[in-house]
C-alpha cells in the first residue's frame, strides 16, 4: 500500500519530516516546479478574461510589476 503525504516545510514540521525520512521505507519526492512560457501565460489570461475573472488590462499591470 502506498500513501501520499504533503507536508509543508516549516519550523514546526521539520522534526516530523526528519523522523519520516529516518524510516526505512519512506522516500521523499520533491515536486517539480513548472514554469509557464509566455504563450501559456497569455493563453491562461485570455481564458480567465473570457470568464470575466481577470481583465487583460489588470493582468498586464500585474505582470509589469513583476519585473
N, C-alpha and C positions, 0 to 999 in steps of 0.2 A: 504494500500500500504506500502511496506517495502523497505527501502533504505539501502544500504551497503556502508559505507564510510571508507576509510583507511586514517588515518591521523597520520603521524609520530610524536612522542613526541619530540618536540624541544622547545627551549625557546620561539620562535615566535608562535608556535601552542598551547602552554599551555593555554592562555586566551580563545581561541575558544573552546578548549576541555572542560574547566571548564564551559563555558556557555552552551555547548550542554548537559553536564551532569546535569545541573540545570533544564533542561526542563523535563516535566512530562513523556513523552512517549519515551524518549531516554534511551537506555541501552548500556553499554559498554561490549564488548565481547573481552577478551584478546585472541590472537591466541596461540594455543598450540605449544610449541617448540618440534619438533620431532627430537629425536636424533637417528642416524643410528647405527645399530650394525656393528661389524667388517665385518661380512659376507655381509651385504648390501653395505658397502663402497667398498669392494673388487669387488663385482658384478658391481657396478656403474663404477669403474675404468676400469674394463675389457671391459665393453660395450663402454666406451669412447676410449679405446685403439684400439678396432676394427674399430671404425670410424675415427681413426687417429687424434683425437683431443687432447688426452693426452697420453703420453707414460708411461708405468708402472714404469720405472726407475725414471722419474721425479716425479711421484706420491709418490713413496716410499721415496724419498728425502724430499718432502714436508711434508709428514706425520711424518717423523722422526724429522723434525724441530718443530713440534707442541709440543713435549714432553718437 
